[in-house]
Amino acid sequence: MPSQASSSATSVSVAQPAVHGRSKVWIRWSVYVAIAVVAFGGGWRLAMMQAEQKHLIELSNVDLPKSEGIVVTATPIRFAPLRRFVEAVGTLYGFEEVTISSKNEGRVLRVHHDVASIVQPSELLLELDPTDAELAVAQAARSLQSELAKIGLTEVPNDSTSVDEFPTVVSARLRYVNAQARVQRSIPLRNTNAVSAEDFDQIQSEADILKSDLENQILIARHSVASARLKQAELDVAKQRLKECQIVAPIPTLTDGSSTQSYTVSERLVSEGSLLRPGTEVFKLVLGKTLKLRLAIPEANFENIQTGQTVEITTSTSKDNVLGTVKRISPTIDRNTRTVMVEIEVPNHDGSLRAGSFVRGRIITGETAEALLIPQEGLYSFAGITKIFVMENGVAREHKVTVGEKSGDFVELVSPTLPRNAIIITSGQKQLSDGISVTLRKATQETSTTKDTPAQSAHNTNGVGT
């Protein structure tokens, strides 16, 4: 048994070194293979880079086609009629806008019209309960009759009536005349001592008293006349208050020139049964078939505005422009906005326009029969300078310009003067300078061969490509 164990131990110790030797060999071969793969990949990458570099060098030696100039688009100038105008926005107002208020205190008895009703001047709008006013009239009439009875008259005397004809004055005058006659008859008797001095003085005193009574009756009569006229005025006031229980449309003094004047009720502010106080607003009315447009015109354009000029008015609701006329120009300039208020009368016979609408107005200040127009796309601004480039024989020529009114996609060229066949470059201006070569971009679509008339050209909104 001991010999068998020793032989087993000997066999194990001899086999272990053989296994370790094979592992080292496999590891060594793996390293060699990895190095070979890396070397092969690096060589292939280097070869590809060298091939690409060679191809680029070959391309650089090829002669490419050279450009004939900067590619641009262009549009010819136009000559067409051009209207000159000053444009602003404003609000439409009624020719006369009236707010009707109550002068009396009372309860609304009846309302005769509502919103949108057409009302003629002096037509009844509203009635107040007249009971109190009627009682006041009756009271004032009785007071006047009582005052007239004091002086024996039935009517209030006018300014030409003399108080000497009043009964009380006539009676006092007769008594005084009789006393004066007694005095005259007593004078001869006094000289002959037929009448004592005491009796003569008594007769003279009675005459003086009657004279004072006459003067007093004249004063009373004059006071009664003044009092009667006061009572008559009170009666007239009471009648006027009774009349004002019926509120009517006013009679206009400023008219829009139309043959018939009428109001339109724009707002009703009370209802039947409402208790009104003096000054309570009851209706708002708008007068006539003509409206007023008020435009705030900048001070710089004020000198071009004159009365009688035509105004084109555009609203958001109307399809067609409405023509108005400048009627009034404010003589002062607003200090805050530096604008001048211009008032324009706008006919509205069909009622299509409404007061309060926001509209745009163009005041036509003049018209040029043949204006030089250039496309707005041709304008180029840099450092505060506006310029254009004109294409001449394949070369761009720079011009500093001054422009005027706009007409669609075109704008008036005030200066300089260009030939009638001038062509304006409309793209690529940032790349251009005076004298640089340019080439027109080839059209991708066929252009229209229809020739615009001068009027159409002035208002055409599409530029003409070249």
C-alpha positions as CSV (number, residue, x, y, z in Angstrom):
1,M,0.0,0.0,0.0
2,P,2.7,2.6,0.7
3,S,4.3,1.9,-2.6
4,Q,1.0,2.5,-4.5
5,A,0.4,5.8,-2.8
6,S,3.8,7.1,-3.7
7,S,3.4,6.1,-7.3
8,S,0.2,8.1,-7.5
9,A,1.8,11.2,-6.0
10,T,4.6,10.9,-8.5
11,S,2.2,10.8,-11.5
12,V,0.3,13.9,-10.4
13,S,3.4,16.0,-10.0
14,V,4.7,15.1,-13.5
15,A,1.3,15.9,-15.4
16,Q,0.8,19.5,-14.0
17,P,3.8,21.2,-15.7
18,A,2.5,20.0,-19.2
19,V,-0.9,21.8,-18.7
20,H,0.7,25.1,-17.9
21,G,2.9,25.0,-20.9
22,R,0.0,24.6,-23.4
23,S,-1.8,27.7,-21.8
24,K,1.2,30.0,-22.3
25,V,1.4,29.0,-26.0
26,W,-2.3,29.9,-26.6
27,I,-1.9,33.2,-24.9
28,R,1.2,34.0,-27.0
29,W,-0.6,33.2,-30.3
30,S,-3.6,35.3,-29.3
31,V,-1.3,38.4,-28.8
32,Y,0.3,37.8,-32.2
33,V,-3.1,37.6,-33.9
34,A,-4.4,40.8,-32.2
35,I,-1.2,42.7,-33.3
36,A,-1.7,41.5,-36.8
37,V,-5.3,42.6,-37.0
38,V,-4.5,46.1,-35.7
39,A,-1.7,46.5,-38.1
40,F,-3.9,45.4,-41.0
41,G,-6.7,47.9,-40.0
42,G,-4.3,50.8,-39.7
43,G,-2.8,50.1,-43.1
44,W,-6.2,49.9,-44.8
45,R,-7.3,53.3,-43.2
46,L,-4.0,54.9,-44.3
47,A,-4.6,53.7,-47.9
48,M,-8.1,55.1,-48.0
49,M,-7.0,58.5,-46.8
50,Q,-4.3,58.6,-49.4
51,A,-6.8,57.7,-52.1
52,E,-9.2,60.4,-51.0
53,Q,-6.5,63.0,-51.0
54,K,-5.4,62.0,-54.5
55,H,-9.1,62.4,-55.7
56,L,-9.4,65.9,-54.2
57,I,-6.1,66.9,-55.9
58,E,-7.5,65.6,-59.2
59,L,-10.7,67.6,-58.8
60,S,-8.9,70.8,-58.0
61,N,-7.1,70.5,-61.4
62,V,-10.4,70.4,-63.3
63,D,-11.5,73.7,-64.9
64,L,-15.0,74.7,-63.5
65,P,-17.4,77.0,-65.4
66,K,-17.0,80.6,-64.3
67,S,-20.1,82.8,-63.2
68,E,-21.0,85.7,-65.5
69,G,-22.2,87.9,-62.6
70,I,-24.4,88.0,-59.5
71,V,-27.8,86.5,-60.3
72,V,-30.7,89.0,-59.6
73,T,-34.3,89.6,-60.4
74,A,-35.5,92.9,-61.9
75,T,-38.7,94.9,-62.8
76,P,-39.1,97.7,-65.3
77,I,-40.3,101.1,-64.2
78,R,-43.8,102.3,-64.9
79,F,-45.4,105.6,-65.9
80,A,-49.1,105.9,-64.8
81,P,-51.6,108.4,-63.3
82,L,-51.1,108.8,-59.5
83,R,-53.4,110.3,-56.9
84,R,-51.9,112.2,-54.1
85,F,-53.7,112.0,-50.8
86,V,-53.4,112.4,-47.0
87,E,-54.7,109.4,-45.1
88,A,-56.0,109.3,-41.5
89,V,-58.5,107.4,-39.4
90,G,-61.4,108.9,-37.5
91,T,-64.9,108.5,-36.2
92,L,-68.3,109.2,-37.9
93,Y,-70.6,111.6,-36.0
94,G,-74.2,112.6,-36.7
95,F,-74.7,115.9,-38.4
96,E,-76.3,117.0,-35.2
97,E,-76.5,114.7,-32.2
98,V,-79.1,115.9,-29.7
99,T,-79.8,114.8,-26.1
100,I,-83.4,115.6,-25.1
101,S,-84.0,116.3,-21.4
102,S,-87.0,116.9,-19.3
103,K,-87.6,120.5,-18.0
104,N,-90.3,119.5,-15.6
105,E,-90.7,117.2,-12.7
106,G,-93.3,114.5,-13.3
107,R,-94.2,111.0,-14.1
108,V,-94.0,109.6,-17.6
109,L,-97.5,109.0,-18.9
110,R,-96.8,107.8,-22.5
111,V,-93.8,107.1,-24.7
112,H,-94.4,107.6,-28.4
113,H,-91.2,106.5,-30.0
114,D,-88.4,103.9,-29.5
115,V,-84.9,103.2,-30.8
116,A,-84.4,103.5,-34.6
117,S,-87.7,105.5,-35.0
118,I,-87.7,108.3,-37.6
119,V,-88.9,111.5,-36.0
120,Q,-89.8,114.7,-37.7
121,P,-89.1,118.1,-36.1
122,S,-91.7,119.1,-33.5
123,E,-93.1,115.6,-33.4
124,L,-94.3,114.3,-30.0
125,L,-91.8,112.0,-28.3
126,L,-93.0,111.6,-24.7
127,E,-95.8,112.8,-22.5
128,L,-95.7,113.6,-18.7
129,D,-98.8,113.4,-16.4
130,P,-100.3,117.0,-16.9
131,T,-102.5,117.0,-13.8
132,D,-100.3,119.2,-11.6
133,A,-99.5,121.6,-14.5
134,E,-103.2,122.0,-15.3
135,L,-104.0,122.8,-11.7
136,A,-101.2,125.4,-11.7
137,V,-102.7,127.0,-14.8
138,A,-106.1,127.3,-13.3
139,Q,-104.7,128.8,-10.1
140,A,-102.7,131.4,-11.9
141,A,-105.7,132.3,-14.1
142,R,-107.9,132.9,-11.0
143,S,-105.3,135.0,-9.4
144,L,-105.0,137.2,-12.5
145,Q,-108.8,137.7,-12.6
146,S,-108.8,138.8,-9.0
147,E,-106.1,141.4,-9.7
148,L,-108.0,142.7,-12.7
149,A,-111.2,143.1,-10.7
150,K,-109.5,145.5,-8.4
151,I,-109.0,148.0,-11.2
152,G,-112.3,147.3,-13.0
153,L,-110.8,145.6,-16.0
154,T,-111.3,142.2,-17.7
155,E,-108.0,142.1,-19.6
156,V,-104.4,142.9,-18.7
157,P,-103.7,146.5,-20.0
158,N,-100.9,146.9,-22.6
159,D,-98.1,149.5,-22.5
160,S,-100.2,152.1,-24.3
161,T,-103.1,152.0,-21.8
162,S,-103.3,155.0,-19.5
163,V,-104.3,154.7,-15.9
164,D,-106.3,157.9,-16.2
165,E,-109.1,155.8,-17.7
166,F,-109.4,153.5,-14.7
167,P,-112.7,153.9,-12.7
168,T,-111.0,154.6,-9.4
169,V,-108.8,157.3,-11.0
170,V,-111.7,158.9,-12.8
171,S,-113.7,159.1,-9.6
172,A,-110.9,160.6,-7.6
173,R,-110.2,163.2,-10.4
174,L,-113.9,164.2,-10.5
175,R,-113.9,164.8,-6.7
176,Y,-110.8,166.8,-7.0
177,V,-112.1,168.9,-9.9
178,N,-115.3,169.6,-7.9
179,A,-113.3,170.7,-4.9
180,Q,-111.1,172.9,-7.1
181,A,-114.2,174.6,-8.5
182,R,-115.5,175.4,-5.0
183,V,-112.2,177.0,-4.2
184,Q,-112.5,179.2,-7.3
185,R,-116.0,180.2,-6.4
186,S,-115.0,181.1,-2.8
187,I,-112.2,183.4,-3.8
188,P,-114.5,186.4,-4.8
189,L,-116.7,185.8,-1.8
190,R,-113.6,185.9,0.4
191,N,-112.6,189.3,-1.1
192,T,-116.0,190.7,-0.2
193,N,-116.0,189.0,3.3
194,A,-119.0,187.0,2.3
195,V,-117.1,183.9,3.3
196,S,-115.1,183.9,6.5
197,A,-111.5,183.0,6.4
198,E,-112.1,179.9,8.4
199,D,-114.6,178.6,5.8
200,F,-112.3,179.4,2.9
201,D,-109.4,177.6,4.5
202,Q,-111.7,174.5,5.0
203,I,-112.7,174.6,1.3
204,Q,-109.0,174.9,0.3
205,S,-108.0,172.0,2.6
206,E,-110.6,169.7,1.2
207,A,-109.4,170.5,-2.3
208,D,-105.8,169.6,-1.3
209,I,-106.9,166.4,0.3
210,L,-108.8,165.3,-2.9
211,K,-105.7,166.2,-4.9
212,S,-103.6,163.8,-2.8
213,D,-106.3,161.2,-3.1
214,L,-106.2,161.5,-6.9
215,E,-102.4,161.0,-6.9
216,N,-102.8,158.1,-4.6
217,Q,-105.4,156.4,-6.8
218,I,-103.1,156.9,-9.8
219,L,-100.2,155.1,-7.9
220,I,-102.6,152.3,-6.8
221,A,-103.8,151.9,-10.4
222,R,-100.2,151.7,-11.7
223,H,-99.4,149.1,-9.0
224,S,-102.5,147.1,-9.9
225,V,-101.4,147.2,-13.6
226,A,-97.9,145.9,-12.7
227,S,-99.4,143.3,-10.4
228,A,-101.8,142.2,-13.2
229,R,-98.9,141.9,-15.6
230,L,-97.0,139.8,-13.0
231,K,-100.0,137.5,-12.6
232,Q,-100.2,137.2,-16.4
233,A,-96.5,136.2,-16.5
234,E,-97.2,133.6,-13.8
235,L,-100.1,132.3,-15.9
236,D,-97.8,132.1,-19.0
237,V,-95.2,130.2,-17.0
238,A,-97.9,127.7,-15.8
239,K,-99.1,127.3,-19.4
240,Q,-95.5,126.8,-20.6
241,R,-95.0,124.0,-18.0
242,L,-98.2,122.4,-19.1
243,K,-97.0,122.6,-22.7
244,E,-93.6,121.1,-21.7
245,C,-95.4,118.0,-20.3
246,Q,-95.3,117.1,-24.0
247,I,-91.7,116.6,-25.0
248,V,-91.2,117.1,-28.8
249,A,-88.3,116.9,-31.2
250,P,-86.5,120.2,-31.7
251,I,-86.5,122.2,-34.9
252,P,-83.0,122.3,-36.4
253,T,-81.4,125.6,-37.4
254,L,-78.2,124.0,-38.8
255,T,-79.1,121.8,-41.7
256,D,-77.2,119.5,-44.0
257,G,-78.8,121.0,-47.1
258,S,-81.3,118.2,-47.8
259,S,-84.9,119.1,-48.5
260,T,-86.3,117.0,-45.7
261,Q,-85.0,117.0,-42.2
262,S,-85.7,114.2,-39.8
263,Y,-84.2,112.7,-36.7
264,T,-83.4,109.1,-35.9
265,V,-83.8,107.9,-32.3
266,S,-80.4,106.5,-31.3
267,E,-81.3,105.8,-27.6
268,R,-84.4,105.8,-25.4
269,L,-83.5,106.4,-21.7
270,V,-86.8,106.2,-19.8
271,S,-89.9,104.0,-19.6
272,E,-93.6,104.7,-18.9
273,G,-94.2,105.3,-15.2
274,S,-90.7,106.6,-14.6
275,L,-90.5,109.7,-12.3
276,L,-88.5,112.4,-14.0
277,R,-86.6,115.3,-12.4
278,P,-85.6,118.5,-14.2
279,G,-82.6,117.7,-16.4
280,T,-83.3,114.0,-16.7
281,E,-82.2,112.7,-20.2
282,V,-85.0,110.9,-22.0
283,F,-83.9,110.5,-25.7
284,K,-80.8,110.8,-27.9
285,L,-81.4,111.8,-31.5
286,V,-79.3,112.0,-34.6
287,L,-80.2,114.5,-37.4
288,G,-80.3,114.1,-41.1
289,K,-79.1,112.1,-44.0
290,T,-75.6,113.4,-43.7
291,L,-72.8,112.4,-41.2
292,K,-69.7,114.2,-40.1
293,L,-66.2,112.6,-40.2
294,R,-63.5,114.2,-38.0
295,L,-59.9,113.4,-39.0
296,A,-56.8,114.4,-37.1
297,I,-54.3,115.5,-39.8
298,P,-50.6,115.7,-38.8
299,E,-49.2,119.2,-38.8
300,A,-46.7,118.4,-41.6
301,N,-49.6,117.6,-44.1
302,F,-51.8,120.5,-43.0
303,E,-50.8,122.9,-45.8
304,N,-52.1,120.5,-48.4
305,I,-55.6,120.4,-47.0
306,Q,-58.3,122.8,-48.4
307,T,-62.1,123.0,-48.1
308,G,-63.9,121.4,-51.0
309,Q,-61.4,118.6,-51.5
310,T,-62.9,115.1,-52.1
311,V,-62.4,112.4,-49.5
312,E,-62.6,108.7,-50.1
313,I,-64.0,106.9,-47.0
314,T,-63.7,103.2,-46.3
315,T,-65.4,101.3,-43.5
316,S,-65.2,97.7,-42.3
317,T,-68.8,97.1,-43.3
318,S,-69.2,99.0,-46.7
319,K,-68.0,97.2,-49.8
320,D,-67.5,100.4,-51.9
321,N,-65.8,103.7,-51.0
322,V,-68.1,106.6,-50.0
323,L,-67.1,110.1,-51.2
324,G,-67.2,113.0,-48.8
325,T,-66.2,116.7,-48.9
326,V,-64.0,118.7,-46.7
327,K,-66.2,121.4,-45.1
328,R,-64.4,122.8,-42.1
329,I,-60.7,123.0,-41.0
330,S,-59.8,123.9,-37.4
331,P,-57.8,127.2,-37.2
332,T,-55.7,125.8,-34.3
333,I,-53.2,122.9,-33.8
334,D,-53.6,120.6,-30.9
335,R,-50.6,121.1,-28.6
336,N,-50.5,117.5,-27.4
337,T,-50.8,115.6,-30.7
338,R,-49.6,118.3,-33.1
339,T,-52.6,117.6,-35.4
340,V,-55.3,119.7,-37.0
341,M,-58.9,118.6,-36.8
342,V,-60.6,118.4,-40.3
343,E,-64.4,118.0,-40.5
344,I,-65.8,116.2,-43.6
345,E,-69.5,115.9,-44.5
346,V,-70.4,112.4,-45.7
347,P,-73.7,111.7,-47.5
348,N,-75.7,108.8,-46.0
349,H,-79.0,108.8,-47.9
350,D,-79.3,105.1,-47.9
351,G,-78.4,104.8,-44.2
352,S,-75.6,102.3,-44.8
353,L,-73.2,104.3,-42.6
354,R,-73.8,104.6,-38.9
355,A,-72.7,107.3,-36.4
356,G,-69.9,106.1,-34.2
357,S,-68.2,103.9,-36.8
358,F,-64.4,103.8,-37.1
359,V,-63.4,104.6,-40.7
360,R,-60.4,105.5,-42.8
361,G,-60.4,108.6,-44.9
362,R,-58.2,109.6,-47.8
363,I,-58.2,113.3,-48.6
364,I,-57.3,113.7,-52.3
365,T,-54.9,116.6,-52.5
366,G,-53.9,116.3,-56.1
367,E,-53.2,114.1,-59.1
368,T,-50.3,113.6,-61.5
369,A,-51.2,112.5,-65.0
370,E,-47.9,110.5,-65.5
371,A,-45.9,109.6,-62.5
372,L,-42.7,107.5,-62.5
373,L,-43.3,104.4,-60.4
374,I,-40.7,101.9,-59.2
375,P,-41.2,98.6,-57.4
376,Q,-41.0,98.8,-53.6
377,E,-38.8,95.7,-53.6
378,G,-36.2,97.7,-55.4
379,L,-35.6,100.1,-52.5
380,Y,-32.6,99.3,-50.4
381,S,-31.8,101.3,-47.2
382,F,-28.5,101.3,-45.5
383,A,-27.2,103.8,-42.8
384,G,-30.2,106.0,-43.4
385,I,-29.7,106.3,-47.1
386,T,-32.3,104.9,-49.5
387,K,-31.0,103.8,-52.9
388,I,-31.8,101.6,-55.9
389,F,-29.8,99.6,-58.4
390,V,-30.6,100.1,-62.1
391,M,-29.5,97.4,-64.5
392,E,-27.6,98.8,-67.5
393,N,-25.9,96.5,-70.0
394,G,-25.4,93.7,-67.5
395,V,-24.0,96.1,-64.9
396,A,-25.7,97.4,-61.7
397,R,-25.7,101.2,-61.3
398,E,-26.4,102.7,-57.9
399,H,-28.7,105.7,-57.4
400,K,-29.7,107.6,-54.3
401,V,-33.4,108.2,-54.4
402,T,-36.2,110.3,-53.0
403,V,-39.7,108.6,-53.0
404,G,-43.2,109.9,-52.8
405,E,-46.7,108.4,-52.8
406,K,-47.3,104.6,-52.8
407,S,-49.5,102.8,-55.4
408,G,-49.9,99.1,-54.7
409,D,-46.5,97.4,-54.9
410,F,-45.0,100.5,-56.5
411,V,-43.9,103.8,-55.2
412,E,-43.4,107.2,-56.8
413,L,-39.8,108.1,-57.6
414,V,-39.4,111.9,-57.0
415,S,-35.6,112.0,-57.9
416,P,-33.5,111.2,-59.8
417,T,-35.1,111.1,-63.3
418,L,-34.7,107.7,-65.0
419,P,-35.1,106.8,-68.7
420,R,-38.4,105.2,-69.7
421,N,-36.8,101.8,-70.3
422,A,-35.0,101.6,-67.0
423,I,-35.0,98.3,-65.2
424,I,-34.9,98.2,-61.4
425,I,-33.1,95.3,-59.6
426,T,-35.4,93.8,-57.0
427,S,-33.2,91.2,-55.2
428,G,-29.7,90.6,-54.0
429,Q,-29.0,94.3,-53.3
430,K,-26.8,93.5,-50.3
431,Q,-24.3,91.8,-52.6
432,L,-24.3,94.7,-55.1
433,S,-22.2,97.8,-55.6
434,D,-21.9,100.3,-58.3
435,G,-20.4,98.8,-61.5
436,I,-20.7,95.1,-60.5
437,S,-21.8,92.6,-63.1
438,V,-25.2,91.1,-62.7
439,T,-27.2,88.3,-64.5
440,L,-31.0,88.0,-64.6
441,R,-32.4,84.9,-63.0
442,K,-34.1,82.7,-65.6
443,A,-37.9,82.7,-65.4
444,T,-39.4,79.4,-64.2
445,Q,-42.9,80.2,-65.3
446,E,-44.3,82.0,-68.3
447,T,-45.2,85.6,-67.6
448,S,-48.4,87.1,-68.6
449,T,-48.5,88.9,-72.0
450,T,-51.4,91.1,-71.0
451,K,-50.5,94.8,-71.1
452,D,-51.8,96.9,-68.3
453,T,-53.4,100.3,-69.0
454,P,-51.8,103.3,-67.3
455,A,-54.6,103.4,-64.7
456,Q,-54.3,99.7,-64.0
457,S,-50.5,100.0,-63.7
458,A,-50.8,102.8,-61.1
459,H,-53.0,100.6,-58.9
460,N,-51.6,97.1,-59.7
461,T,-50.5,95.3,-56.6
462,N,-48.3,92.7,-58.4
463,G,-44.8,93.6,-59.6
464,V,-43.8,92.8,-63.2
465,G,-40.9,90.3,-63.4
466,T,-38.2,90.7,-66.1
